Amino acid sequence: MQEVENFFHPFEQKRLLGLLSSNSFPWLYYKNVSGLDKNEMKFAYSKDTNIREGFGFQHLILGNNHQFDKKNYDNIDFLSMFTKSIKTKFDIEVLDIQRIMIGLTTSESSYKTNEYFFPHVDRFTPHKTLIYNVNTHDGGTRLFRERFDGKMTVDKKTHIHTAISKQGSAILFDGFTYHAGAQPTTADKIIINVNFI
């Protein structure tokens, strides 16, 4: 796991924040951020009382079929931006970006600092995950000691780290590390989640 501040130049940080926080940017509503149904959530909560789901909004820039639609992105080339900054900041050559997902979670003051969404992995094949913070918020990504071993589990996980959640910061970790977002309580949260090999 590695963390950096100023993953992008301040000009690019400001440009991304302006685009993704604008009233014209399209979002899809998710009843709960993890995508679990009501019965799955009850079972997960019975194993870990720190899990508390919340609703959110997502926008898929690049998905499993590698289709990329540039019409909503104000001529921002997300693929080259992330490929270049991953090489510059982490000295890693990106072979293939598999998914770029933008997430928006609105602030909710009733959440507690020990609560988080359902711990998960994004993909079931080897990859790396990068979470980029578009804005400053208090809903930082939680990392857990346990690793995905071919089967998702709902057993209680051991929290080992909460990522910096400052505008422009990014955290990079092995994609088989269980992780979870958290509901922000003081400001809305906008992140960009990138899965790559």
N, C-alpha and C positions, 0 to 999 in steps of 0.2 A: 504494500500500500504506500502510495506517495501522494502528497498534497502540495499544491502550489497556489500562490496568489498571482493575480494578473496573468492568467492563462492566455488571455487575448490583450492586445494593446488597448489602452483606455478608450480610444476612438471607437474600436470595434465593440467594446463592452457597452458603450453608450448607444451605439447603433442597434445592437441586439435588444437592449432594454426598451428602446423606443419602439421598435417593431413589435416585440412580443407583449408589450403592455398597452398597445394601442387598441382602441375600440373596434378597429376594422379587422384585427387578426382573428381567423376562424378557429374555434375550439369545439371539441366533442366532450359532452358531459359523461362522467363515469360515476355511477351510484356509489361505488366504493373504489378506492385507488388500486387495491390489489386485484380486483376482479373476482373475488370469491363470492359465492352465493351465500344466502342467509344461514343455511345449515353448516356449510364449511366454516363460516365465521364463528358460529356457536362452538363448534368443535375446537377450532384454533384457540379461542378465548379460554376454553376449559383447560388448555395446556399452558397458556401464558396470559396472565391477567394484565400484562402491560400492553397487549395488543388492543388498539382501538382504531377502527377504520374511520375514514372520513371520505367525503365525496371530493371530486376534483375534475379537472379538465385536461384533455390531452390533445396533442396534434402530432401525427406521424409524418415526419419529413421523408424518411427512408425506411422501408419495411422489408419483410422477408422476400418479396419478389424483386427487390432492388429498383423499384420504380421511383423516380424522383420528379416531383412536380414543382417547378420554380415559380408558378404564378403568384403565390402569396408571400414571397420572401424578399421583396424589395431589392432584387438582384444580389442578394447575399449568397455566396457559394459556400454552403455549409460543409460540403465534403472537403474542399481544399482547405478551408479555414481550420477544421479539426485535424486533418491529416498533417498540415504544416505545424500547428501548435503542439500536437502530440510529439512530433519529431524534435521540435525546438526545446520544449519544456521537460520531456521525459526521455529523450534520446531513444525513441522507439519508432521503428519503421512500420507504418501501417500497411498491411497487405490488402485488407478488405474491410470497409465499414459495413456492418451487417444491418444495423438499425440506428436511426436517430429519432428519438421521441422527446417532444417538449411537454413538460408537465406544469400545470398551474394549480396550486392549492390555495384556497382563500384562508385567511386567518380566522381562528376560532378560539376565543379566550378561555373556554372551559377545559381545554386540554391541559394535561399535566406534563412536566418535563420528562417523566419516566415512561410516557406512553409513546408508541410508535405503530406504524402500519404493519401488516403481515410480513415477516421476514421471508425473502424469496431470492431466487436467481432469475435473471432475465432470459437466459437461453440454456438449453440442455446439451450444448456442444461446447468444447473449450473456446474461450474468448476472454477478452479484457473488457472491463466496464469503466467508463469515465462519466462522472457526474459534474456538470458545470453549473455554477450558480449565476443566473442572469441578474439577480438582485440580492440585496442583503435581507436576511430573514432569520427566524429562530427555529426553523424546522429541519435542521441538519440531518443528513443521511447517517443512519446507524449501521455500523459493521459488527458482525458477530463472529465468534471463534469457529463455529461449526461451518463445514464445507459441504457442498452438494456432492453426493457420491453416486448419482444415477437415479435417485428417487427423492422427490420433494417430501419433506417431513414437516409436521406441525408441532413437534416437540419444542419445549422451551429452549430458546437459544441464549448463549452467553454474550452479552453486549460487551465489546472491547474498545470501541472508538466511536465518537461522534465527529463527523466532518465539519470543517470550517464552513460557515454558511454566509460568507461575505461576497458581495458582488465581485465577479471576476475570478473567484477561487474555483479550483477544480480538484477532485480526488480521483485517483486512478487505482484500481485494484483488480485482482484476479476475478473473473466472472463467476467462478464457482464459490466465492465467498458469499454467504447469506448476508443480505443487507435489507434495510427498510427505511422508508421515508418517515417523516413525522409531520403532524399538523402544525403549521406555524400559529403562534398566538398573538403576535404583535404586528405582523405585516404579511401580505400575500407572498407566496413563494413561487418563483418561476425557475425551473431547472431544465437543463438539456441533458438527456441520458443517451450516451453513445456506446454501442457494443461493437467491438471490432476484433480482428485477428491480425 
